[in-house]
C-alpha cells in the first residue's frame, strides 16, 4: 500500500507544519506574504506543493540577503 500526499491541507495543518499560529497565517493571507491558497466555499485550503514552493522561496544564506528579498 502506498501513502499518497493529501490533495489539500487545512490552515491548521499548514500552521502546524510550518510552525506558525493560525492568526499569523491569516495575517499573511491578508498581506500576501504567505503561501498561495484557495477557498473552497468558506474553507481555506493549501496545496502541499505551494507550501513547499513558499518555503523554498524564503531561504537565505545570510541575514544580509533577507532585506533584499522583501
CHARMM internal coordinates of N, CA and C (Angstrom, degrees):
IC EDIT
DIST 1 N 1 CA 1.4489
DIST 1 CA 1 C 1.5308
ANGL 1 N 1 CA 1 C 108.97
DIST 1 C 2 N 1.3119
ANGL 1 CA 1 C 2 N 116.41
DIHE 1 N 1 CA 1 C 2 N 129.50
DIST 2 N 2 CA 1.4597
ANGL 1 C 2 N 2 CA 120.23
DIHE 1 CA 1 C 2 N 2 CA -179.06
DIST 2 CA 2 C 1.5170
ANGL 2 N 2 CA 2 C 110.07
DIHE 1 C 2 N 2 CA 2 C -98.77
DIST 2 C 3 N 1.2935
ANGL 2 CA 2 C 3 N 115.13
DIHE 2 N 2 CA 2 C 3 N 144.73
DIST 3 N 3 CA 1.4581
ANGL 2 C 3 N 3 CA 121.70
DIHE 2 CA 2 C 3 N 3 CA 178.75
DIST 3 CA 3 C 1.5219
ANGL 3 N 3 CA 3 C 108.30
DIHE 2 C 3 N 3 CA 3 C -92.24
DIST 3 C 4 N 1.3309
ANGL 3 CA 3 C 4 N 116.87
DIHE 3 N 3 CA 3 C 4 N 123.70
DIST 4 N 4 CA 1.4552
ANGL 3 C 4 N 4 CA 120.93
DIHE 3 CA 3 C 4 N 4 CA 179.35
DIST 4 CA 4 C 1.5186
ANGL 4 N 4 CA 4 C 109.56
DIHE 3 C 4 N 4 CA 4 C -105.17
DIST 4 C 5 N 1.3227
ANGL 4 CA 4 C 5 N 115.99
DIHE 4 N 4 CA 4 C 5 N 146.23
DIST 5 N 5 CA 1.4606
ANGL 4 C 5 N 5 CA 120.60
DIHE 4 CA 4 C 5 N 5 CA 175.24
DIST 5 CA 5 C 1.5170
ANGL 5 N 5 CA 5 C 108.68
DIHE 4 C 5 N 5 CA 5 C -70.83
DIST 5 C 6 N 1.3302
ANGL 5 CA 5 C 6 N 116.86
DIHE 5 N 5 CA 5 C 6 N 147.08
DIST 6 N 6 CA 1.4614
ANGL 5 C 6 N 6 CA 118.60
DIHE 5 CA 5 C 6 N 6 CA 176.62
DIST 6 CA 6 C 1.5257
ANGL 6 N 6 CA 6 C 110.15
DIHE 5 C 6 N 6 CA 6 C -66.34
DIST 6 C 7 N 1.3092
ANGL 6 CA 6 C 7 N 116.02
DIHE 6 N 6 CA 6 C 7 N 150.37
DIST 7 N 7 CA 1.4607
ANGL 6 C 7 N 7 CA 121.31
DIHE 6 CA 6 C 7 N 7 CA 179.12
DIST 7 CA 7 C 1.5286
ANGL 7 N 7 CA 7 C 110.96
DIHE 6 C 7 N 7 CA 7 C -66.22
DIST 7 C 8 N 1.3174
ANGL 7 CA 7 C 8 N 116.49
DIHE 7 N 7 CA 7 C 8 N -40.47
DIST 8 N 8 CA 1.4667
ANGL 7 C 8 N 8 CA 121.56
DIHE 7 CA 7 C 8 N 8 CA 178.13
DIST 8 CA 8 C 1.5237
ANGL 8 N 8 CA 8 C 109.66
DIHE 7 C 8 N 8 CA 8 C -138.09
DIST 8 C 9 N 1.3256
ANGL 8 CA 8 C 9 N 114.68
DIHE 8 N 8 CA 8 C 9 N 156.80
DIST 9 N 9 CA 1.4626
ANGL 8 C 9 N 9 CA 122.17
DIHE 8 CA 8 C 9 N 9 CA 176.72
DIST 9 CA 9 C 1.5246
ANGL 9 N 9 CA 9 C 108.63
DIHE 8 C 9 N 9 CA 9 C -117.45
DIST 9 C 10 N 1.3147
ANGL 9 CA 9 C 10 N 116.69
DIHE 9 N 9 CA 9 C 10 N 145.38
DIST 10 N 10 CA 1.4647
ANGL 9 C 10 N 10 CA 120.58
DIHE 9 CA 9 C 10 N 10 CA 175.65
DIST 10 CA 10 C 1.5270
ANGL 10 N 10 CA 10 C 109.18
DIHE 9 C 10 N 10 CA 10 C -76.14
DIST 10 C 11 N 1.3180
ANGL 10 CA 10 C 11 N 115.81
DIHE 10 N 10 CA 10 C 11 N 165.76
DIST 11 N 11 CA 1.4648
ANGL 10 C 11 N 11 CA 120.03
DIHE 10 CA 10 C 11 N 11 CA 177.36
DIST 11 CA 11 C 1.5260
ANGL 11 N 11 CA 11 C 110.20
DIHE 10 C 11 N 11 CA 11 C -60.25
DIST 11 C 12 N 1.3166
ANGL 11 CA 11 C 12 N 117.44
DIHE 11 N 11 CA 11 C 12 N -38.13
DIST 12 N 12 CA 1.4561
ANGL 11 C 12 N 12 CA 121.15
DIHE 11 CA 11 C 12 N 12 CA 178.35
DIST 12 CA 12 C 1.5137
ANGL 12 N 12 CA 12 C 112.57
DIHE 11 C 12 N 12 CA 12 C -63.17
DIST 12 C 13 N 1.3267
ANGL 12 CA 12 C 13 N 116.39
DIHE 12 N 12 CA 12 C 13 N -41.29
DIST 13 N 13 CA 1.4645
ANGL 12 C 13 N 13 CA 120.52
DIHE 12 CA 12 C 13 N 13 CA 178.00
DIST 13 CA 13 C 1.5246
ANGL 13 N 13 CA 13 C 111.11
DIHE 12 C 13 N 13 CA 13 C -64.74
DIST 13 C 14 N 1.3233
ANGL 13 CA 13 C 14 N 116.33
DIHE 13 N 13 CA 13 C 14 N -41.12
DIST 14 N 14 CA 1.4698
ANGL 13 C 14 N 14 CA 120.34
DIHE 13 CA 13 C 14 N 14 CA 179.69
DIST 14 CA 14 C 1.5238
ANGL 14 N 14 CA 14 C 110.21
DIHE 13 C 14 N 14 CA 14 C -67.05
DIST 14 C 15 N 1.3219
ANGL 14 CA 14 C 15 N 117.16
DIHE 14 N 14 CA 14 C 15 N -44.92
DIST 15 N 15 CA 1.4622
ANGL 14 C 15 N 15 CA 120.68
DIHE 14 CA 14 C 15 N 15 CA 179.51
DIST 15 CA 15 C 1.5258
ANGL 15 N 15 CA 15 C 110.43
DIHE 14 C 15 N 15 CA 15 C -57.27
DIST 15 C 16 N 1.3134
ANGL 15 CA 15 C 16 N 116.79
DIHE 15 N 15 CA 15 C 16 N -44.52
DIST 16 N 16 CA 1.4634
ANGL 15 C 16 N 16 CA 120.65
DIHE 15 CA 15 C 16 N 16 CA 178.83
DIST 16 CA 16 C 1.5273
ANGL 16 N 16 CA 16 C 111.13
DIHE 15 C 16 N 16 CA 16 C -65.97
DIST 16 C 17 N 1.3218
ANGL 16 CA 16 C 17 N 115.95
DIHE 16 N 16 CA 16 C 17 N -41.44
DIST 17 N 17 CA 1.4706
ANGL 16 C 17 N 17 CA 120.89
DIHE 16 CA 16 C 17 N 17 CA -177.39
DIST 17 CA 17 C 1.5276
ANGL 17 N 17 CA 17 C 112.38
DIHE 16 C 17 N 17 CA 17 C -63.60
DIST 17 C 18 N 1.3353
ANGL 17 CA 17 C 18 N 117.30
DIHE 17 N 17 CA 17 C 18 N -38.25
DIST 18 N 18 CA 1.4687
ANGL 17 C 18 N 18 CA 120.30
DIHE 17 CA 17 C 18 N 18 CA -176.22
DIST 18 CA 18 C 1.5303
ANGL 18 N 18 CA 18 C 113.17
DIHE 17 C 18 N 18 CA 18 C -103.15
DIST 18 C 19 N 1.3210
ANGL 18 CA 18 C 19 N 117.65
DIHE 18 N 18 CA 18 C 19 N -1.32
DIST 19 N 19 CA 1.4562
ANGL 18 C 19 N 19 CA 120.79
DIHE 18 CA 18 C 19 N 19 CA 175.99
DIST 19 CA 19 C 1.5159
ANGL 19 N 19 CA 19 C 115.09
DIHE 18 C 19 N 19 CA 19 C 77.34
DIST 19 C 20 N 1.3212
ANGL 19 CA 19 C 20 N 116.87
DIHE 19 N 19 CA 19 C 20 N 33.46
DIST 20 N 20 CA 1.4646
ANGL 19 C 20 N 20 CA 121.87
DIHE 19 CA 19 C 20 N 20 CA 177.22
DIST 20 CA 20 C 1.5229
ANGL 20 N 20 CA 20 C 109.31
DIHE 19 C 20 N 20 CA 20 C -115.72
DIST 20 C 21 N 1.3246
ANGL 20 CA 20 C 21 N 116.45
DIHE 20 N 20 CA 20 C 21 N 159.08
DIST 21 N 21 CA 1.4595
ANGL 20 C 21 N 21 CA 119.51
DIHE 20 CA 20 C 21 N 21 CA 173.56
DIST 21 CA 21 C 1.5295
ANGL 21 N 21 CA 21 C 108.85
DIHE 20 C 21 N 21 CA 21 C -80.71
DIST 21 C 22 N 1.3263
ANGL 21 CA 21 C 22 N 115.80
DIHE 21 N 21 CA 21 C 22 N 160.83
DIST 22 N 22 CA 1.4666
ANGL 21 C 22 N 22 CA 119.76
DIHE 21 CA 21 C 22 N 22 CA 177.18
DIST 22 CA 22 C 1.5292
ANGL 22 N 22 CA 22 C 110.91
DIHE 21 C 22 N 22 CA 22 C -61.16
DIST 22 C 23 N 1.3267
ANGL 22 CA 22 C 23 N 116.78
DIHE 22 N 22 CA 22 C 23 N -37.76
DIST 23 N 23 CA 1.4702
ANGL 22 C 23 N 23 CA 118.87
DIHE 22 CA 22 C 23 N 23 CA -179.06
DIST 23 CA 23 C 1.5276
ANGL 23 N 23 CA 23 C 111.59
DIHE 22 C 23 N 23 CA 23 C -68.18
DIST 23 C 24 N 1.3238
ANGL 23 CA 23 C 24 N 117.38
DIHE 23 N 23 CA 23 C 24 N -36.46
DIST 24 N 24 CA 1.4683
ANGL 23 C 24 N 24 CA 120.00
DIHE 23 CA 23 C 24 N 24 CA 176.79
DIST 24 CA 24 C 1.5199
ANGL 24 N 24 CA 24 C 110.12
DIHE 23 C 24 N 24 CA 24 C -65.49
DIST 24 C 25 N 1.3198
ANGL 24 CA 24 C 25 N 116.62
DIHE 24 N 24 CA 24 C 25 N -42.43
DIST 25 N 25 CA 1.4637
ANGL 24 C 25 N 25 CA 120.80
DIHE 24 CA 24 C 25 N 25 CA 178.33
DIST 25 CA 25 C 1.5325
ANGL 25 N 25 CA 25 C 110.29
DIHE 24 C 25 N 25 CA 25 C -62.20
DIST 25 C 26 N 1.3346
ANGL 25 CA 25 C 26 N 117.00
DIHE 25 N 25 CA 25 C 26 N -40.22
DIST 26 N 26 CA 1.4686
ANGL 25 C 26 N 26 CA 121.01
DIHE 25 CA 25 C 26 N 26 CA 178.03
DIST 26 CA 26 C 1.5309
ANGL 26 N 26 CA 26 C 110.78
DIHE 25 C 26 N 26 CA 26 C -64.15
DIST 26 C 27 N 1.3310
ANGL 26 CA 26 C 27 N 117.35
DIHE 26 N 26 CA 26 C 27 N -42.00
DIST 27 N 27 CA 1.4688
ANGL 26 C 27 N 27 CA 120.84
DIHE 26 CA 26 C 27 N 27 CA 177.71
DIST 27 CA 27 C 1.5225
ANGL 27 N 27 CA 27 C 110.61
DIHE 26 C 27 N 27 CA 27 C -63.27
DIST 27 C 28 N 1.3210
ANGL 27 CA 27 C 28 N 116.79
DIHE 27 N 27 CA 27 C 28 N -37.17
DIST 28 N 28 CA 1.4651
ANGL 27 C 28 N 28 CA 120.64
DIHE 27 CA 27 C 28 N 28 CA 178.87
DIST 28 CA 28 C 1.5289
ANGL 28 N 28 CA 28 C 110.82
DIHE 27 C 28 N 28 CA 28 C -67.04
DIST 28 C 29 N 1.3321
ANGL 28 CA 28 C 29 N 117.67
DIHE 28 N 28 CA 28 C 29 N -32.90
DIST 29 N 29 CA 1.4720
ANGL 28 C 29 N 29 CA 119.92
DIHE 28 CA 28 C 29 N 29 CA 175.21
DIST 29 CA 29 C 1.5210
ANGL 29 N 29 CA 29 C 109.85
DIHE 28 C 29 N 29 CA 29 C -64.81
DIST 29 C 30 N 1.3222
ANGL 29 CA 29 C 30 N 116.91
DIHE 29 N 29 CA 29 C 30 N -41.56
DIST 30 N 30 CA 1.4682
ANGL 29 C 30 N 30 CA 121.05
DIHE 29 CA 29 C 30 N 30 CA -179.79
DIST 30 CA 30 C 1.5211
ANGL 30 N 30 CA 30 C 112.30
DIHE 29 C 30 N 30 CA 30 C -65.87
DIST 30 C 31 N 1.3202
ANGL 30 CA 30 C 31 N 116.37
DIHE 30 N 30 CA 30 C 31 N -40.24
DIST 31 N 31 CA 1.4686
ANGL 30 C 31 N 31 CA 120.31
DIHE 30 CA 30 C 31 N 31 CA -176.43
DIST 31 CA 31 C 1.5280
ANGL 31 N 31 CA 31 C 113.00
DIHE 30 C 31 N 31 CA 31 C -85.70
DIST 31 C 32 N 1.3332
ANGL 31 CA 31 C 32 N 116.72
DIHE 31 N 31 CA 31 C 32 N -14.36
DIST 32 N 32 CA 1.4617
ANGL 31 C 32 N 32 CA 120.11
DIHE 31 CA 31 C 32 N 32 CA -178.11
DIST 32 CA 32 C 1.5147
ANGL 32 N 32 CA 32 C 113.58
DIHE 31 C 32 N 32 CA 32 C 82.56
DIST 32 C 33 N 1.3313
ANGL 32 CA 32 C 33 N 117.50
DIHE 32 N 32 CA 32 C 33 N 11.24
DIST 33 N 33 CA 1.4650
ANGL 32 C 33 N 33 CA 121.53
DIHE 32 CA 32 C 33 N 33 CA -178.81
DIST 33 CA 33 C 1.5229
ANGL 33 N 33 CA 33 C 113.51
DIHE 32 C 33 N 33 CA 33 C -87.89
DIST 33 C 34 N 1.3005
ANGL 33 CA 33 C 34 N 117.48
DIHE 33 N 33 CA 33 C 34 N -12.56
DIST 34 N 34 CA 1.4623
ANGL 33 C 34 N 34 CA 120.53
DIHE 33 CA 33 C 34 N 34 CA -175.28
DIST 34 CA 34 C 1.5173
ANGL 34 N 34 CA 34 C 112.80
DIHE 33 C 34 N 34 CA 34 C -92.70
DIST 34 C 35 N 1.3187
ANGL 34 CA 34 C 35 N 115.15
DIHE 34 N 34 CA 34 C 35 N -173.36
DIST 35 N 35 CA 1.4656
ANGL 34 C 35 N 35 CA 120.05
DIHE 34 CA 34 C 35 N 35 CA 178.82
DIST 35 CA 35 C 1.5302
ANGL 35 N 35 CA 35 C 110.94
DIHE 34 C 35 N 35 CA 35 C -70.59
DIST 35 C 36 N 1.3217
ANGL 35 CA 35 C 36 N 116.12
DIHE 35 N 35 CA 35 C 36 N 157.98
DIST 36 N 36 CA 1.4613
ANGL 35 C 36 N 36 CA 120.54
DIHE 35 CA 35 C 36 N 36 CA 174.97
DIST 36 CA 36 C 1.5187
ANGL 36 N 36 CA 36 C 108.93
DIHE 35 C 36 N 36 CA 36 C -59.89
DIST 36 C 37 N 1.3208
ANGL 36 CA 36 C 37 N 116.03
DIHE 36 N 36 CA 36 C 37 N 147.12
DIST 37 N 37 CA 1.4615
ANGL 36 C 37 N 37 CA 121.15
DIHE 36 CA 36 C 37 N 37 CA 179.76
DIST 37 CA 37 C 1.5184
ANGL 37 N 37 CA 37 C 109.06
DIHE 36 C 37 N 37 CA 37 C -142.46
DIST 37 C 38 N 1.3196
ANGL 37 CA 37 C 38 N 115.38
DIHE 37 N 37 CA 37 C 38 N 169.91
DIST 38 N 38 CA 1.4602
ANGL 37 C 38 N 38 CA 121.20
DIHE 37 CA 37 C 38 N 38 CA 176.69
DIST 38 CA 38 C 1.5213
ANGL 38 N 38 CA 38 C 107.86
DIHE 37 C 38 N 38 CA 38 C -132.67
DIST 38 C 39 N 1.3208
ANGL 38 CA 38 C 39 N 116.17
DIHE 38 N 38 CA 38 C 39 N 159.00
DIST 39 N 39 CA 1.4530
ANGL 38 C 39 N 39 CA 120.66
DIHE 38 CA 38 C 39 N 39 CA 174.24
DIST 39 CA 39 C 1.5183
ANGL 39 N 39 CA 39 C 107.75
DIHE 38 C 39 N 39 CA 39 C -115.42
DIST 39 C 40 N 1.3042
ANGL 39 CA 39 C 40 N 115.04
DIHE 39 N 39 CA 39 C 40 N 125.44
DIST 40 N 40 CA 1.4595
ANGL 39 C 40 N 40 CA 122.35
DIHE 39 CA 39 C 40 N 40 CA 174.26
DIST 40 CA 40 C 1.5186
ANGL 40 N 40 CA 40 C 106.11
DIHE 39 C 40 N 40 CA 40 C -111.71
DIST 40 C 41 N 1.3283
ANGL 40 CA 40 C 41 N 115.48
DIHE 40 N 40 CA 40 C 41 N 97.19
DIST 41 N 41 CA 1.4561
ANGL 40 C 41 N 41 CA 118.77
DIHE 40 CA 40 C 41 N 41 CA -170.37
DIST 41 CA 41 C 1.5180
ANGL 41 N 41 CA 41 C 107.74
DIHE 40 C 41 N 41 CA 41 C 67.73
DIST 41 C 42 N 1.3275
ANGL 41 CA 41 C 42 N 116.70
DIHE 41 N 41 CA 41 C 42 N -122.28
DIST 42 N 42 CA 1.4666
ANGL 41 C 42 N 42 CA 121.21
DIHE 41 CA 41 C 42 N 42 CA 177.11
DIST 42 CA 42 C 1.5188
ANGL 42 N 42 CA 42 C 112.19
DIHE 41 C 42 N 42 CA 42 C -93.11
DIST 42 C 43 N 1.2985
ANGL 42 CA 42 C 43 N 116.64
DIHE 42 N 42 CA 42 C 43 N -8.87
DIST 43 N 43 CA 1.4649
ANGL 42 C 43 N 43 CA 121.92
DIHE 42 CA 42 C 43 N 43 CA -172.97
DIST 43 CA 43 C 1.5277
ANGL 43 N 43 CA 43 C 111.66
DIHE 42 C 43 N 43 CA 43 C -84.30
DIST 43 C 44 N 1.3253
ANGL 43 CA 43 C 44 N 116.62
DIHE 43 N 43 CA 43 C 44 N 129.54
DIST 44 N 44 CA 1.4645
ANGL 43 C 44 N 44 CA 122.64
DIHE 43 CA 43 C 44 N 44 CA 174.88
DIST 44 CA 44 C 1.5197
ANGL 44 N 44 CA 44 C 107.08
DIHE 43 C 44 N 44 CA 44 C -90.85
DIST 44 C 45 N 1.3346
ANGL 44 CA 44 C 45 N 116.20
DIHE 44 N 44 CA 44 C 45 N 128.00
DIST 45 N 45 CA 1.4655
ANGL 44 C 45 N 45 CA 120.93
DIHE 44 CA 44 C 45 N 45 CA 179.91
DIST 45 CA 45 C 1.5259
ANGL 45 N 45 CA 45 C 109.75
DIHE 44 C 45 N 45 CA 45 C -133.57
DIST 45 C 46 N 1.3153
ANGL 45 CA 45 C 46 N 113.93
DIHE 45 N 45 CA 45 C 46 N 158.51
DIST 46 N 46 CA 1.4599
ANGL 45 C 46 N 46 CA 121.42
DIHE 45 CA 45 C 46 N 46 CA -179.02
DIST 46 CA 46 C 1.5159
ANGL 46 N 46 CA 46 C 108.94
DIHE 45 C 46 N 46 CA 46 C -130.07
DIST 46 C 47 N 1.3209
ANGL 46 CA 46 C 47 N 116.81
DIHE 46 N 46 CA 46 C 47 N 142.07
DIST 47 N 47 CA 1.4633
ANGL 46 C 47 N 47 CA 120.43
DIHE 46 CA 46 C 47 N 47 CA 172.65
DIST 47 CA 47 C 1.5238
ANGL 47 N 47 CA 47 C 108.04
DIHE 46 C 47 N 47 CA 47 C -85.11
DIST 47 C 48 N 1.3242
ANGL 47 CA 47 C 48 N 117.98
DIHE 47 N 47 CA 47 C 48 N 136.16
DIST 48 N 48 CA 1.4674
ANGL 47 C 48 N 48 CA 120.35
DIHE 47 CA 47 C 48 N 48 CA -179.71
DIST 48 CA 48 C 1.5294
ANGL 48 N 48 CA 48 C 113.07
DIHE 47 C 48 N 48 CA 48 C -53.96
DIST 48 C 49 N 1.3175
ANGL 48 CA 48 C 49 N 117.88
DIHE 48 N 48 CA 48 C 49 N -37.83
DIST 49 N 49 CA 1.4656
ANGL 48 C 49 N 49 CA 119.91
DIHE 48 CA 48 C 49 N 49 CA -179.32
DIST 49 CA 49 C 1.5306
ANGL 49 N 49 CA 49 C 111.81
DIHE 48 C 49 N 49 CA 49 C -67.78
DIST 49 C 50 N 1.3443
ANGL 49 CA 49 C 50 N 117.59
DIHE 49 N 49 CA 49 C 50 N -29.59
DIST 50 N 50 CA 1.4681
ANGL 49 C 50 N 50 CA 120.01
DIHE 49 CA 49 C 50 N 50 CA 176.18
DIST 50 CA 50 C 1.5278
ANGL 50 N 50 CA 50 C 111.05
DIHE 49 C 50 N 50 CA 50 C -70.22
DIST 50 C 51 N 1.3232
ANGL 50 CA 50 C 51 N 116.93
DIHE 50 N 50 CA 50 C 51 N -34.42
DIST 51 N 51 CA 1.4677
ANGL 50 C 51 N 51 CA 120.70
DIHE 50 CA 50 C 51 N 51 CA 176.25
DIST 51 CA 51 C 1.5230
ANGL 51 N 51 CA 51 C 109.26
DIHE 50 C 51 N 51 CA 51 C -65.63
DIST 51 C 52 N 1.3309
ANGL 51 CA 51 C 52 N 116.56
DIHE 51 N 51 CA 51 C 52 N -45.87
DIST 52 N 52 CA 1.4691
ANGL 51 C 52 N 52 CA 120.91
DIHE 51 CA 51 C 52 N 52 CA 179.56
DIST 52 CA 52 C 1.5268
ANGL 52 N 52 CA 52 C 111.28
DIHE 51 C 52 N 52 CA 52 C -61.31
DIST 52 C 53 N 1.3336
ANGL 52 CA 52 C 53 N 117.20
DIHE 52 N 52 CA 52 C 53 N -41.77
DIST 53 N 53 CA 1.4672
ANGL 52 C 53 N 53 CA 121.77
DIHE 52 CA 52 C 53 N 53 CA 178.80
DIST 53 CA 53 C 1.5289
ANGL 53 N 53 CA 53 C 110.61
DIHE 52 C 53 N 53 CA 53 C -64.18
DIST 53 C 54 N 1.3185
ANGL 53 CA 53 C 54 N 116.73
DIHE 53 N 53 CA 53 C 54 N -43.33
DIST 54 N 54 CA 1.4636
ANGL 53 C 54 N 54 CA 121.46
DIHE 53 CA 53 C 54 N 54 CA 179.66
DIST 54 CA 54 C 1.5281
ANGL 54 N 54 CA 54 C 110.55
DIHE 53 C 54 N 54 CA 54 C -62.69
DIST 54 C 55 N 1.3229
ANGL 54 CA 54 C 55 N 116.79
DIHE 54 N 54 CA 54 C 55 N -44.14
DIST 55 N 55 CA 1.4666
ANGL 54 C 55 N 55 CA 120.23
DIHE 54 CA 54 C 55 N 55 CA 178.32
DIST 55 CA 55 C 1.5272
ANGL 55 N 55 CA 55 C 109.83
DIHE 54 C 55 N 55 CA 55 C -61.54
DIST 55 C 56 N 1.3280
ANGL 55 CA 55 C 56 N 116.82
DIHE 55 N 55 CA 55 C 56 N -45.62
DIST 56 N 56 CA 1.4741
ANGL 55 C 56 N 56 CA 120.98
DIHE 55 CA 55 C 56 N 56 CA -179.14
DIST 56 CA 56 C 1.5285
ANGL 56 N 56 CA 56 C 111.31
DIHE 55 C 56 N 56 CA 56 C -62.85
DIST 56 C 57 N 1.3307
ANGL 56 CA 56 C 57 N 117.40
DIHE 56 N 56 CA 56 C 57 N -34.11
DIST 57 N 57 CA 1.4674
ANGL 56 C 57 N 57 CA 120.31
DIHE 56 CA 56 C 57 N 57 CA -178.48
DIST 57 CA 57 C 1.5287
ANGL 57 N 57 CA 57 C 112.16
DIHE 56 C 57 N 57 CA 57 C -75.92
DIST 57 C 58 N 1.3115
ANGL 57 CA 57 C 58 N 117.47
DIHE 57 N 57 CA 57 C 58 N -9.33
DIST 58 N 58 CA 1.4648
ANGL 57 C 58 N 58 CA 121.93
DIHE 57 CA 57 C 58 N 58 CA -179.60
DIST 58 CA 58 C 1.5224
ANGL 58 N 58 CA 58 C 112.27
DIHE 57 C 58 N 58 CA 58 C -110.62
DIST 58 C 59 N 1.3191
ANGL 58 CA 58 C 59 N 116.40
DIHE 58 N 58 CA 58 C 59 N 27.87
DIST 59 N 59 CA 1.4664
ANGL 58 C 59 N 59 CA 121.38
DIHE 58 CA 58 C 59 N 59 CA 178.06
DIST 59 CA 59 C 1.5231
ANGL 59 N 59 CA 59 C 109.94
DIHE 58 C 59 N 59 CA 59 C -92.52
DIST 59 C 60 N 1.3211
ANGL 59 CA 59 C 60 N 115.49
DIHE 59 N 59 CA 59 C 60 N 142.09
DIST 60 N 60 CA 1.4598
ANGL 59 C 60 N 60 CA 121.41
DIHE 59 CA 59 C 60 N 60 CA -179.69
DIST 60 CA 60 C 1.5167
ANGL 60 N 60 CA 60 C 109.60
DIHE 59 C 60 N 60 CA 60 C -138.45
DIST 60 C 61 N 1.3210
ANGL 60 CA 60 C 61 N 115.95
DIHE 60 N 60 CA 60 C 61 N 152.37
DIST 61 N 61 CA 1.4681
ANGL 60 C 61 N 61 CA 121.78
DIHE 60 CA 60 C 61 N 61 CA 175.60
DIST 61 CA 61 C 1.5195
ANGL 61 N 61 CA 61 C 111.42
DIHE 60 C 61 N 61 CA 61 C -96.27
DIST 61 C 62 N 1.3297
ANGL 61 CA 61 C 62 N 117.04
DIHE 61 N 61 CA 61 C 62 N -26.15
DIST 62 N 62 CA 1.4628
ANGL 61 C 62 N 62 CA 120.36
DIHE 61 CA 61 C 62 N 62 CA 179.47
DIST 62 CA 62 C 1.5229
ANGL 62 N 62 CA 62 C 109.09
DIHE 61 C 62 N 62 CA 62 C -149.33
DIST 62 C 63 N 1.3133
ANGL 62 CA 62 C 63 N 116.03
DIHE 62 N 62 CA 62 C 63 N 164.30
DIST 63 N 63 CA 1.4612
ANGL 62 C 63 N 63 CA 119.81
DIHE 62 CA 62 C 63 N 63 CA 179.31
DIST 63 CA 63 C 1.5228
ANGL 63 N 63 CA 63 C 112.27
DIHE 62 C 63 N 63 CA 63 C -66.37
DIST 63 C 64 N 1.3255
ANGL 63 CA 63 C 64 N 117.91
DIHE 63 N 63 CA 63 C 64 N -24.91
DIST 64 N 64 CA 1.4660
ANGL 63 C 64 N 64 CA 120.09
DIHE 63 CA 63 C 64 N 64 CA 179.11
DIST 64 CA 64 C 1.5267
ANGL 64 N 64 CA 64 C 111.56
DIHE 63 C 64 N 64 CA 64 C -69.01
DIST 64 C 65 N 1.3194
ANGL 64 CA 64 C 65 N 118.36
DIHE 64 N 64 CA 64 C 65 N -25.63
DIST 65 N 65 CA 1.4672
ANGL 64 C 65 N 65 CA 121.52
DIHE 64 CA 64 C 65 N 65 CA 177.19
DIST 65 CA 65 C 1.5193
ANGL 65 N 65 CA 65 C 111.61
DIHE 64 C 65 N 65 CA 65 C -73.16
DIST 65 C 66 N 1.3101
ANGL 65 CA 65 C 66 N 117.80
DIHE 65 N 65 CA 65 C 66 N -28.80
DIST 66 N 66 CA 1.4603
ANGL 65 C 66 N 66 CA 121.96
DIHE 65 CA 65 C 66 N 66 CA -174.46
DIST 66 CA 66 C 1.5183
ANGL 66 N 66 CA 66 C 112.35
DIHE 65 C 66 N 66 CA 66 C -57.81
DIST 66 C 67 N 1.3062
ANGL 66 CA 66 C 67 N 118.10
DIHE 66 N 66 CA 66 C 67 N -48.03
DIST 67 N 67 CA 1.4565
ANGL 66 C 67 N 67 CA 121.79
DIHE 66 CA 66 C 67 N 67 CA -178.35
DIST 67 CA 67 C 1.5155
ANGL 67 N 67 CA 67 C 113.69
DIHE 66 C 67 N 67 CA 67 C -65.15
DIST 67 C 68 N 1.3161
ANGL 67 CA 67 C 68 N 118.01
DIHE 67 N 67 CA 67 C 68 N -29.54
DIST 68 N 68 CA 1.4657
ANGL 67 C 68 N 68 CA 120.69
DIHE 67 CA 67 C 68 N 68 CA -177.91
DIST 68 CA 68 C 1.5167
ANGL 68 N 68 CA 68 C 112.44
DIHE 67 C 68 N 68 CA 68 C -78.00
DIST 68 C 69 N 1.3382
ANGL 68 CA 68 C 69 N 118.50
DIHE 68 N 68 CA 68 C 69 N -12.65
DIST 69 N 69 CA 1.4617
ANGL 68 C 69 N 69 CA 121.70
DIHE 68 CA 68 C 69 N 69 CA -178.91
DIST 69 CA 69 C 1.5200
ANGL 69 N 69 CA 69 C 111.89
DIHE 68 C 69 N 69 CA 69 C -89.55
DIST 69 C 70 N 1.2866
ANGL 69 CA 69 C 70 N 119.16
DIHE 69 N 69 CA 69 C 70 N -11.41
DIST 70 N 70 CA 1.4631
ANGL 69 C 70 N 70 CA 121.60
DIHE 69 CA 69 C 70 N 70 CA -175.40
DIST 70 CA 70 C 1.4896
ANGL 70 N 70 CA 70 C 111.74
DIHE 69 C 70 N 70 CA 70 C -95.57
END
COOR INIT
IC SEED 1 N 1 CA 1 C
IC BUILD
